[in-house]
Amino acid sequence: MAGTILERELTIPKTSDVSFSVAAEEDDAEIRRLLRENPMPGQISLSLEREPNFFADATAPSEINQTIVARDSGRLVCVGSCALRPRYLNGKPRMVGYLGGLRLDARSAGRFSILRRGYNFFRQLQQQAPADFYFTSIAADNERARTFLERGLPGMPRYEFMCEFVTLMISTRACRQMAPNVALPGSPNELLAMLNERNSTYQFAPHWSAEDLVALSSSSHLELCVLRSGREIEACGALWDQRPFKQVVVRGYSAMLAKVRPVLNNFSRLTRQPRLPAIGETLSIAFASHLACKTDASLLHLIQQLAISACRRGIELLTLGFVSNDPRLELIQQNLRCHEYRSRLYVVHWPGIGGTASELDNRVLAPEVALL
């Protein structure tokens, strides 16, 4: 989210003719160009893309997406989005906005004013019907973004740090022999009650409607499943393959990693670990989502079953996420071999718009990683 744009300096003032607007279909090609040409740097440079159409997302009926674009002398130079949907806060469903997808064009490095004015434009849009809360995530190792956004500069919203969020990536090939295939297809109706009952015990967990599950499960990209003990549901979840509309694409490797990549890929075949894809290739990942389990054992079994289903589809990595103080995180870390990516969750608010961290009780945060 907001974290990735501040890989570059944003303190050099520049003047230009910058305008802001709500994104429309005619902005599609330029938004996709911006995402493609501005990857996140690192040992592995990754771009978060939306092909073949930025607006062709698998949006649930209860979700409202709003994207803002900035143009400098007609050229699109910045984009950011807010996804509004019902999430549980203190045990009740309320409208919550997730701020994500913020990208600044490399040609506009040093343009703090674009970000400040963009946030102000978003605040004005939200004033008539604001959400109850807003939150976001920033990569844990992106110290420049964290330092900048936590400073509370004039014209910027306040970012209140809540906790770390750990995204886990599990090799599906390593799981394919770990459990018998006893998972059964699930229907939206039988999953809904259990799913919302469990989610109400967490903060920021989504509140799902029957219309949401029907709409998403009607697509071949979401596969619902349940684990039963007799007639009772022990666990439910879904395998969500978002690659047809949202991709993570490899755009480059560090010099050292590029050099050893062939050796590492040969080793991965022996260890059943994921390979390092070629530059320009989309990562083979899907999400374990809509999770609700009665016991630790049923959670582990469900994740194994979702990994088996993913492997059958040719998917190499199963992705799920928990905050650092969620007991489910330690359970999975101790029982399954995982790669980890850490980010930080923040409550975001402006004067009079959005709730503050002090309004939340002590329930564990549990945003759905597939919705971030």
Contacts in CASP RR format, 6 or more apart in sequence:
PFRMAT RR
TARGET T0000
AUTHOR 0000-0000-0000
METHOD contacts of the structure
MODEL  1
MAGTILERELTIPKTSDVSFSVAAEEDDAEIRRLLRENPMPGQISLSLER
EPNFFADATAPSEINQTIVARDSGRLVCVGSCALRPRYLNGKPRMVGYLG
GLRLDARSAGRFSILRRGYNFFRQLQQQAPADFYFTSIAADNERARTFLE
RGLPGMPRYEFMCEFVTLMISTRACRQMAPNVALPGSPNELLAMLNERNS
TYQFAPHWSAEDLVALSSSSHLELCVLRSGREIEACGALWDQRPFKQVVV
RGYSAMLAKVRPVLNNFSRLTRQPRLPAIGETLSIAFASHLACKTDASLL
HLIQQLAISACRRGIELLTLGFVSNDPRLELIQQNLRCHEYRSRLYVVHW
PGIGGTASELDNRVLAPEVALL
1 98 0 8 1.000
1 99 0 8 1.000
1 100 0 8 1.000
1 101 0 8 1.000
1 102 0 8 1.000
1 136 0 8 1.000
1 137 0 8 1.000
1 138 0 8 1.000
1 372 0 8 1.000
2 99 0 8 1.000
2 100 0 8 1.000
2 101 0 8 1.000
2 102 0 8 1.000
2 136 0 8 1.000
2 138 0 8 1.000
2 145 0 8 1.000
2 149 0 8 1.000
3 102 0 8 1.000
3 137 0 8 1.000
3 138 0 8 1.000
3 139 0 8 1.000
3 142 0 8 1.000
3 145 0 8 1.000
3 146 0 8 1.000
3 149 0 8 1.000
4 40 0 8 1.000
4 48 0 8 1.000
4 101 0 8 1.000
4 102 0 8 1.000
4 103 0 8 1.000
4 139 0 8 1.000
4 142 0 8 1.000
4 145 0 8 1.000
5 78 0 8 1.000
5 102 0 8 1.000
5 103 0 8 1.000
5 104 0 8 1.000
5 115 0 8 1.000
5 145 0 8 1.000
6 142 0 8 1.000
6 144 0 8 1.000
6 145 0 8 1.000
6 148 0 8 1.000
6 149 0 8 1.000
7 40 0 8 1.000
7 41 0 8 1.000
7 142 0 8 1.000
7 144 0 8 1.000
7 145 0 8 1.000
8 104 0 8 1.000
8 106 0 8 1.000
8 109 0 8 1.000
8 110 0 8 1.000
9 109 0 8 1.000
9 110 0 8 1.000
10 104 0 8 1.000
10 109 0 8 1.000
10 110 0 8 1.000
10 111 0 8 1.000
10 112 0 8 1.000
10 115 0 8 1.000
10 148 0 8 1.000
11 110 0 8 1.000
11 112 0 8 1.000
12 109 0 8 1.000
12 110 0 8 1.000
12 111 0 8 1.000
12 112 0 8 1.000
13 112 0 8 1.000
13 113 0 8 1.000
14 110 0 8 1.000
14 111 0 8 1.000
14 113 0 8 1.000
16 72 0 8 1.000
16 73 0 8 1.000
17 72 0 8 1.000
17 73 0 8 1.000
17 74 0 8 1.000
18 70 0 8 1.000
18 71 0 8 1.000
18 72 0 8 1.000
18 77 0 8 1.000
18 113 0 8 1.000
18 114 0 8 1.000
18 117 0 8 1.000
19 70 0 8 1.000
19 71 0 8 1.000
19 74 0 8 1.000
20 68 0 8 1.000
20 69 0 8 1.000
20 70 0 8 1.000
20 71 0 8 1.000
20 117 0 8 1.000
20 118 0 8 1.000
20 121 0 8 1.000
21 68 0 8 1.000
21 69 0 8 1.000
21 71 0 8 1.000
22 66 0 8 1.000
22 67 0 8 1.000
22 68 0 8 1.000
22 69 0 8 1.000
22 125 0 8 1.000
23 31 0 8 1.000
23 54 0 8 1.000
23 67 0 8 1.000
23 68 0 8 1.000
23 69 0 8 1.000
23 79 0 8 1.000
25 55 0 8 1.000
27 54 0 8 1.000
27 69 0 8 1.000
27 76 0 8 1.000
28 53 0 8 1.000
28 54 0 8 1.000
28 55 0 8 1.000
30 69 0 8 1.000
30 75 0 8 1.000
30 76 0 8 1.000
31 50 0 8 1.000
31 54 0 8 1.000
31 67 0 8 1.000
31 69 0 8 1.000
31 76 0 8 1.000
31 79 0 8 1.000
32 49 0 8 1.000
32 50 0 8 1.000
32 51 0 8 1.000
32 53 0 8 1.000
32 54 0 8 1.000
33 76 0 8 1.000
34 76 0 8 1.000
34 77 0 8 1.000
34 78 0 8 1.000
34 79 0 8 1.000
34 103 0 8 1.000
34 105 0 8 1.000
35 47 0 8 1.000
35 48 0 8 1.000
35 49 0 8 1.000
35 50 0 8 1.000
35 54 0 8 1.000
35 79 0 8 1.000
35 103 0 8 1.000
36 47 0 8 1.000
36 49 0 8 1.000
36 249 0 8 1.000
37 47 0 8 1.000
37 105 0 8 1.000
37 106 0 8 1.000
38 47 0 8 1.000
38 103 0 8 1.000
38 104 0 8 1.000
38 105 0 8 1.000
38 106 0 8 1.000
39 45 0 8 1.000
39 46 0 8 1.000
39 47 0 8 1.000
39 249 0 8 1.000
39 251 0 8 1.000
39 252 0 8 1.000
40 46 0 8 1.000
40 47 0 8 1.000
40 48 0 8 1.000
40 139 0 8 1.000
42 254 0 8 1.000
43 253 0 8 1.000
43 254 0 8 1.000
43 257 0 8 1.000
44 250 0 8 1.000
44 252 0 8 1.000
44 253 0 8 1.000
44 254 0 8 1.000
44 257 0 8 1.000
44 276 0 8 1.000
45 250 0 8 1.000
45 251 0 8 1.000
45 252 0 8 1.000
45 253 0 8 1.000
46 248 0 8 1.000
46 249 0 8 1.000
46 250 0 8 1.000
46 251 0 8 1.000
46 283 0 8 1.000
47 248 0 8 1.000
47 249 0 8 1.000
47 251 0 8 1.000
48 101 0 8 1.000
48 246 0 8 1.000
48 247 0 8 1.000
48 248 0 8 1.000
48 249 0 8 1.000
49 246 0 8 1.000
49 247 0 8 1.000
49 248 0 8 1.000
49 249 0 8 1.000
50 56 0 8 1.000
50 57 0 8 1.000
50 245 0 8 1.000
50 246 0 8 1.000
50 247 0 8 1.000
51 245 0 8 1.000
51 247 0 8 1.000
53 245 0 8 1.000
54 67 0 8 1.000
56 245 0 8 1.000
57 65 0 8 1.000
57 245 0 8 1.000
57 246 0 8 1.000
58 216 0 8 1.000
58 219 0 8 1.000
58 221 0 8 1.000
58 222 0 8 1.000
58 242 0 8 1.000
58 245 0 8 1.000
59 65 0 8 1.000
60 85 0 8 1.000
60 208 0 8 1.000
60 209 0 8 1.000
60 211 0 8 1.000
60 212 0 8 1.000
60 215 0 8 1.000
60 216 0 8 1.000
61 209 0 8 1.000
61 211 0 8 1.000
61 212 0 8 1.000
61 215 0 8 1.000
62 85 0 8 1.000
62 86 0 8 1.000
62 207 0 8 1.000
62 208 0 8 1.000
62 209 0 8 1.000
62 211 0 8 1.000
62 212 0 8 1.000
63 83 0 8 1.000
63 84 0 8 1.000
63 85 0 8 1.000
63 212 0 8 1.000
64 83 0 8 1.000
64 84 0 8 1.000
64 85 0 8 1.000
65 81 0 8 1.000
65 82 0 8 1.000
65 83 0 8 1.000
65 84 0 8 1.000
66 81 0 8 1.000
66 82 0 8 1.000
66 84 0 8 1.000
66 125 0 8 1.000
67 79 0 8 1.000
67 80 0 8 1.000
67 81 0 8 1.000
67 82 0 8 1.000
68 79 0 8 1.000
68 80 0 8 1.000
68 81 0 8 1.000
68 118 0 8 1.000
68 121 0 8 1.000
68 122 0 8 1.000
68 125 0 8 1.000
69 76 0 8 1.000
69 78 0 8 1.000
69 79 0 8 1.000
69 80 0 8 1.000
70 76 0 8 1.000
70 77 0 8 1.000
70 78 0 8 1.000
70 79 0 8 1.000
70 114 0 8 1.000
70 117 0 8 1.000
70 118 0 8 1.000
71 77 0 8 1.000
72 108 0 8 1.000
72 114 0 8 1.000
75 105 0 8 1.000
76 105 0 8 1.000
77 104 0 8 1.000
77 105 0 8 1.000
77 107 0 8 1.000
77 108 0 8 1.000
77 111 0 8 1.000
77 114 0 8 1.000
78 102 0 8 1.000
78 103 0 8 1.000
78 104 0 8 1.000
78 105 0 8 1.000
78 108 0 8 1.000
78 114 0 8 1.000
78 115 0 8 1.000
78 118 0 8 1.000
79 101 0 8 1.000
79 102 0 8 1.000
79 103 0 8 1.000
80 99 0 8 1.000
80 100 0 8 1.000
80 101 0 8 1.000
80 102 0 8 1.000
80 103 0 8 1.000
81 99 0 8 1.000
81 100 0 8 1.000
81 101 0 8 1.000
81 102 0 8 1.000
82 97 0 8 1.000
82 98 0 8 1.000
82 99 0 8 1.000
82 100 0 8 1.000
82 122 0 8 1.000
82 134 0 8 1.000
83 97 0 8 1.000
83 98 0 8 1.000
83 100 0 8 1.000
83 371 0 8 1.000
84 95 0 8 1.000
84 96 0 8 1.000
84 97 0 8 1.000
84 131 0 8 1.000
85 95 0 8 1.000
85 96 0 8 1.000
85 97 0 8 1.000
85 98 0 8 1.000
85 206 0 8 1.000
85 207 0 8 1.000
85 371 0 8 1.000
86 93 0 8 1.000
86 94 0 8 1.000
86 95 0 8 1.000
86 96 0 8 1.000
86 206 0 8 1.000
86 207 0 8 1.000
86 209 0 8 1.000
87 93 0 8 1.000
87 94 0 8 1.000
87 95 0 8 1.000
87 96 0 8 1.000
87 97 0 8 1.000
87 133 0 8 1.000
87 204 0 8 1.000
87 205 0 8 1.000
87 206 0 8 1.000
87 207 0 8 1.000
87 367 0 8 1.000
88 94 0 8 1.000
88 199 0 8 1.000
88 200 0 8 1.000
88 202 0 8 1.000
88 203 0 8 1.000
88 204 0 8 1.000
88 205 0 8 1.000
88 206 0 8 1.000
88 207 0 8 1.000
89 96 0 8 1.000
89 132 0 8 1.000
89 133 0 8 1.000
89 203 0 8 1.000
89 204 0 8 1.000
89 360 0 8 1.000
90 203 0 8 1.000
90 359 0 8 1.000
90 360 0 8 1.000
90 361 0 8 1.000
90 363 0 8 1.000
91 200 0 8 1.000
91 201 0 8 1.000
91 363 0 8 1.000
92 200 0 8 1.000
93 207 0 8 1.000
94 132 0 8 1.000
94 133 0 8 1.000
95 131 0 8 1.000
95 132 0 8 1.000
96 131 0 8 1.000
96 132 0 8 1.000
96 133 0 8 1.000
96 134 0 8 1.000
96 135 0 8 1.000
96 204 0 8 1.000
97 131 0 8 1.000
97 133 0 8 1.000
97 134 0 8 1.000
97 135 0 8 1.000
98 134 0 8 1.000
98 135 0 8 1.000
98 136 0 8 1.000
98 367 0 8 1.000
98 371 0 8 1.000
98 372 0 8 1.000
99 134 0 8 1.000
99 135 0 8 1.000
99 136 0 8 1.000
99 348 0 8 1.000
100 136 0 8 1.000
100 137 0 8 1.000
100 372 0 8 1.000
104 111 0 8 1.000
104 114 0 8 1.000
104 115 0 8 1.000
108 114 0 8 1.000
115 156 0 8 1.000
116 153 0 8 1.000
116 154 0 8 1.000
116 155 0 8 1.000
116 156 0 8 1.000
119 155 0 8 1.000
119 156 0 8 1.000
119 157 0 8 1.000
120 155 0 8 1.000
123 157 0 8 1.000
123 350 0 8 1.000
123 353 0 8 1.000
126 353 0 8 1.000
127 353 0 8 1.000
130 352 0 8 1.000
130 353 0 8 1.000
130 354 0 8 1.000
131 354 0 8 1.000
132 354 0 8 1.000
132 355 0 8 1.000
133 204 0 8 1.000
133 347 0 8 1.000
133 349 0 8 1.000
133 354 0 8 1.000
133 355 0 8 1.000
134 157 0 8 1.000
134 347 0 8 1.000
134 348 0 8 1.000
134 349 0 8 1.000
134 353 0 8 1.000
134 354 0 8 1.000
134 355 0 8 1.000
135 162 0 8 1.000
135 204 0 8 1.000
135 345 0 8 1.000
135 346 0 8 1.000
135 347 0 8 1.000
135 348 0 8 1.000
135 367 0 8 1.000
136 159 0 8 1.000
136 345 0 8 1.000
136 346 0 8 1.000
136 348 0 8 1.000
137 165 0 8 1.000
137 343 0 8 1.000
137 344 0 8 1.000
137 345 0 8 1.000
137 346 0 8 1.000
137 372 0 8 1.000
138 145 0 8 1.000
138 146 0 8 1.000
138 149 0 8 1.000
138 343 0 8 1.000
138 344 0 8 1.000
138 346 0 8 1.000
139 145 0 8 1.000
139 341 0 8 1.000
139 342 0 8 1.000
139 343 0 8 1.000
139 344 0 8 1.000
140 164 0 8 1.000
140 342 0 8 1.000
140 343 0 8 1.000
140 344 0 8 1.000
141 342 0 8 1.000
146 344 0 8 1.000
149 156 0 8 1.000
149 159 0 8 1.000
149 346 0 8 1.000
150 159 0 8 1.000
150 161 0 8 1.000
152 158 0 8 1.000
152 159 0 8 1.000
157 348 0 8 1.000
157 349 0 8 1.000
157 350 0 8 1.000
158 348 0 8 1.000
158 349 0 8 1.000
158 350 0 8 1.000
159 346 0 8 1.000
159 347 0 8 1.000
159 348 0 8 1.000
160 346 0 8 1.000
160 347 0 8 1.000
160 348 0 8 1.000
160 349 0 8 1.000
160 356 0 8 1.000
160 357 0 8 1.000
161 344 0 8 1.000
161 345 0 8 1.000
161 346 0 8 1.000
162 323 0 8 1.000
162 344 0 8 1.000
162 345 0 8 1.000
162 346 0 8 1.000
162 347 0 8 1.000
162 357 0 8 1.000
162 365 0 8 1.000
163 323 0 8 1.000
163 324 0 8 1.000
163 325 0 8 1.000
163 344 0 8 1.000
163 345 0 8 1.000
163 365 0 8 1.000
164 323 0 8 1.000
164 324 0 8 1.000
164 342 0 8 1.000
164 343 0 8 1.000
164 344 0 8 1.000
164 345 0 8 1.000
165 321 0 8 1.000
165 322 0 8 1.000
165 323 0 8 1.000
165 324 0 8 1.000
165 342 0 8 1.000
165 343 0 8 1.000
165 344 0 8 1.000
165 345 0 8 1.000
165 365 0 8 1.000
165 367 0 8 1.000
165 369 0 8 1.000
166 321 0 8 1.000
166 322 0 8 1.000
166 323 0 8 1.000
166 324 0 8 1.000
166 329 0 8 1.000
166 340 0 8 1.000
166 341 0 8 1.000
166 342 0 8 1.000
167 319 0 8 1.000
167 320 0 8 1.000
167 321 0 8 1.000
167 340 0 8 1.000
167 341 0 8 1.000
167 342 0 8 1.000
167 343 0 8 1.000
167 369 0 8 1.000
168 319 0 8 1.000
168 320 0 8 1.000
168 321 0 8 1.000
168 322 0 8 1.000
168 329 0 8 1.000
168 332 0 8 1.000
168 333 0 8 1.000
168 336 0 8 1.000
168 338 0 8 1.000
168 339 0 8 1.000
168 340 0 8 1.000
169 274 0 8 1.000
169 285 0 8 1.000
169 317 0 8 1.000
169 318 0 8 1.000
169 319 0 8 1.000
169 338 0 8 1.000
169 339 0 8 1.000
169 340 0 8 1.000
169 341 0 8 1.000
170 303 0 8 1.000
170 307 0 8 1.000
170 317 0 8 1.000
170 318 0 8 1.000
170 319 0 8 1.000
170 320 0 8 1.000
170 336 0 8 1.000
170 337 0 8 1.000
170 338 0 8 1.000
170 339 0 8 1.000
171 272 0 8 1.000
171 273 0 8 1.000
171 274 0 8 1.000
171 316 0 8 1.000
171 317 0 8 1.000
171 337 0 8 1.000
172 307 0 8 1.000
172 308 0 8 1.000
172 310 0 8 1.000
172 311 0 8 1.000
172 314 0 8 1.000
172 315 0 8 1.000
172 316 0 8 1.000
172 317 0 8 1.000
172 318 0 8 1.000
173 272 0 8 1.000
173 273 0 8 1.000
173 274 0 8 1.000
173 311 0 8 1.000
173 316 0 8 1.000
174 271 0 8 1.000
174 272 0 8 1.000
174 273 0 8 1.000
174 337 0 8 1.000
175 303 0 8 1.000
175 304 0 8 1.000
175 307 0 8 1.000
175 308 0 8 1.000
175 311 0 8 1.000
175 318 0 8 1.000
175 336 0 8 1.000
176 307 0 8 1.000
176 308 0 8 1.000
176 311 0 8 1.000
178 304 0 8 1.000
178 307 0 8 1.000
179 301 0 8 1.000
179 304 0 8 1.000
179 305 0 8 1.000
179 308 0 8 1.000
181 305 0 8 1.000
181 308 0 8 1.000
182 227 0 8 1.000
182 305 0 8 1.000
183 225 0 8 1.000
183 226 0 8 1.000
183 227 0 8 1.000
183 302 0 8 1.000
183 305 0 8 1.000
183 306 0 8 1.000
183 308 0 8 1.000
183 309 0 8 1.000
184 225 0 8 1.000
184 226 0 8 1.000
184 227 0 8 1.000
184 228 0 8 1.000
185 223 0 8 1.000
185 224 0 8 1.000
185 225 0 8 1.000
185 226 0 8 1.000
186 224 0 8 1.000
186 225 0 8 1.000
186 226 0 8 1.000
186 236 0 8 1.000
187 224 0 8 1.000
188 210 0 8 1.000
188 213 0 8 1.000
188 214 0 8 1.000
188 217 0 8 1.000
188 224 0 8 1.000
189 210 0 8 1.000
190 226 0 8 1.000
190 233 0 8 1.000
190 236 0 8 1.000
191 213 0 8 1.000
191 224 0 8 1.000
191 226 0 8 1.000
191 233 0 8 1.000
191 236 0 8 1.000
191 237 0 8 1.000
191 290 0 8 1.000
191 292 0 8 1.000
192 208 0 8 1.000
192 209 0 8 1.000
192 210 0 8 1.000
192 213 0 8 1.000
194 233 0 8 1.000
194 236 0 8 1.000
194 292 0 8 1.000
195 208 0 8 1.000
195 236 0 8 1.000
195 237 0 8 1.000
195 290 0 8 1.000
195 292 0 8 1.000
196 207 0 8 1.000
196 208 0 8 1.000
197 292 0 8 1.000
198 205 0 8 1.000
198 292 0 8 1.000
198 293 0 8 1.000
199 205 0 8 1.000
199 206 0 8 1.000
199 207 0 8 1.000
199 208 0 8 1.000
199 292 0 8 1.000
199 366 0 8 1.000
200 207 0 8 1.000
201 363 0 8 1.000
202 363 0 8 1.000
202 364 0 8 1.000
202 365 0 8 1.000
202 366 0 8 1.000
203 360 0 8 1.000
203 361 0 8 1.000
203 363 0 8 1.000
203 364 0 8 1.000
203 365 0 8 1.000
203 366 0 8 1.000
204 365 0 8 1.000
204 366 0 8 1.000
204 367 0 8 1.000
205 366 0 8 1.000
205 367 0 8 1.000
205 368 0 8 1.000
206 367 0 8 1.000
206 368 0 8 1.000
206 371 0 8 1.000
208 290 0 8 1.000
213 224 0 8 1.000
213 290 0 8 1.000
216 222 0 8 1.000
216 238 0 8 1.000
216 240 0 8 1.000
217 223 0 8 1.000
217 224 0 8 1.000
217 238 0 8 1.000
221 240 0 8 1.000
221 241 0 8 1.000
221 242 0 8 1.000
221 244 0 8 1.000
221 245 0 8 1.000
222 238 0 8 1.000
222 239 0 8 1.000
222 240 0 8 1.000
222 241 0 8 1.000
222 289 0 8 1.000
223 238 0 8 1.000
223 239 0 8 1.000
223 240 0 8 1.000
223 309 0 8 1.000
224 236 0 8 1.000
224 237 0 8 1.000
224 238 0 8 1.000
224 290 0 8 1.000
225 236 0 8 1.000
225 237 0 8 1.000
225 238 0 8 1.000
225 239 0 8 1.000
225 302 0 8 1.000
225 305 0 8 1.000
225 306 0 8 1.000
225 309 0 8 1.000
226 233 0 8 1.000
226 234 0 8 1.000
226 235 0 8 1.000
226 236 0 8 1.000
226 237 0 8 1.000
227 233 0 8 1.000
227 234 0 8 1.000
227 235 0 8 1.000
227 236 0 8 1.000
227 298 0 8 1.000
227 301 0 8 1.000
227 302 0 8 1.000
227 305 0 8 1.000
228 234 0 8 1.000
234 293 0 8 1.000
234 294 0 8 1.000
234 295 0 8 1.000
234 298 0 8 1.000
235 291 0 8 1.000
235 292 0 8 1.000
235 293 0 8 1.000
235 294 0 8 1.000
235 298 0 8 1.000
235 299 0 8 1.000
235 301 0 8 1.000
235 302 0 8 1.000
236 290 0 8 1.000
236 291 0 8 1.000
236 292 0 8 1.000
236 293 0 8 1.000
236 302 0 8 1.000
237 288 0 8 1.000
237 289 0 8 1.000
237 290 0 8 1.000
237 291 0 8 1.000
237 292 0 8 1.000
237 302 0 8 1.000
237 306 0 8 1.000
238 288 0 8 1.000
238 289 0 8 1.000
238 290 0 8 1.000
238 306 0 8 1.000
239 286 0 8 1.000
239 287 0 8 1.000
239 288 0 8 1.000
239 289 0 8 1.000
239 306 0 8 1.000
239 309 0 8 1.000
239 310 0 8 1.000
239 313 0 8 1.000
239 318 0 8 1.000
240 286 0 8 1.000
240 287 0 8 1.000
240 288 0 8 1.000
240 289 0 8 1.000
240 290 0 8 1.000
240 370 0 8 1.000
241 286 0 8 1.000
241 287 0 8 1.000
241 310 0 8 1.000
241 313 0 8 1.000
241 315 0 8 1.000
242 286 0 8 1.000
242 287 0 8 1.000
242 370 0 8 1.000
243 282 0 8 1.000
243 284 0 8 1.000
243 285 0 8 1.000
243 286 0 8 1.000
247 282 0 8 1.000
247 283 0 8 1.000
248 282 0 8 1.000
248 283 0 8 1.000
248 285 0 8 1.000
249 280 0 8 1.000
249 281 0 8 1.000
249 282 0 8 1.000
249 283 0 8 1.000
250 276 0 8 1.000
250 277 0 8 1.000
250 278 0 8 1.000
250 279 0 8 1.000
250 280 0 8 1.000
250 281 0 8 1.000
250 282 0 8 1.000
250 283 0 8 1.000
251 279 0 8 1.000
251 280 0 8 1.000
252 258 0 8 1.000
252 279 0 8 1.000
253 261 0 8 1.000
253 276 0 8 1.000
253 279 0 8 1.000
257 276 0 8 1.000
261 276 0 8 1.000
264 275 0 8 1.000
264 276 0 8 1.000
265 275 0 8 1.000
265 276 0 8 1.000
267 273 0 8 1.000
268 274 0 8 1.000
268 275 0 8 1.000
268 276 0 8 1.000
269 275 0 8 1.000
274 284 0 8 1.000
274 316 0 8 1.000
274 317 0 8 1.000
274 339 0 8 1.000
275 316 0 8 1.000
277 283 0 8 1.000
277 284 0 8 1.000
283 316 0 8 1.000
283 317 0 8 1.000
284 314 0 8 1.000
284 315 0 8 1.000
284 316 0 8 1.000
284 317 0 8 1.000
285 315 0 8 1.000
285 316 0 8 1.000
285 317 0 8 1.000
285 318 0 8 1.000
285 319 0 8 1.000
286 310 0 8 1.000
286 313 0 8 1.000
286 315 0 8 1.000
286 317 0 8 1.000
286 318 0 8 1.000
286 319 0 8 1.000
287 318 0 8 1.000
287 319 0 8 1.000
287 320 0 8 1.000
287 369 0 8 1.000
287 370 0 8 1.000
288 302 0 8 1.000
288 303 0 8 1.000
288 306 0 8 1.000
288 307 0 8 1.000
288 318 0 8 1.000
288 319 0 8 1.000
288 320 0 8 1.000
289 320 0 8 1.000
289 368 0 8 1.000
289 369 0 8 1.000
289 370 0 8 1.000
290 368 0 8 1.000
291 299 0 8 1.000
291 302 0 8 1.000
291 320 0 8 1.000
293 299 0 8 1.000
293 302 0 8 1.000
296 328 0 8 1.000
296 331 0 8 1.000
299 328 0 8 1.000
299 331 0 8 1.000
299 332 0 8 1.000
300 331 0 8 1.000
300 332 0 8 1.000
300 335 0 8 1.000
300 336 0 8 1.000
303 318 0 8 1.000
303 320 0 8 1.000
303 332 0 8 1.000
303 336 0 8 1.000
304 336 0 8 1.000
306 318 0 8 1.000
307 318 0 8 1.000
310 317 0 8 1.000
310 318 0 8 1.000
317 339 0 8 1.000
319 369 0 8 1.000
319 370 0 8 1.000
320 332 0 8 1.000
320 369 0 8 1.000
321 329 0 8 1.000
321 369 0 8 1.000
322 328 0 8 1.000
322 329 0 8 1.000
322 332 0 8 1.000
322 366 0 8 1.000
323 329 0 8 1.000
323 345 0 8 1.000
323 364 0 8 1.000
323 365 0 8 1.000
323 366 0 8 1.000
325 364 0 8 1.000
326 364 0 8 1.000
326 365 0 8 1.000
326 366 0 8 1.000
332 338 0 8 1.000
345 365 0 8 1.000
345 367 0 8 1.000
347 355 0 8 1.000
347 356 0 8 1.000
347 357 0 8 1.000
347 360 0 8 1.000
348 354 0 8 1.000
349 355 0 8 1.000
349 356 0 8 1.000
END
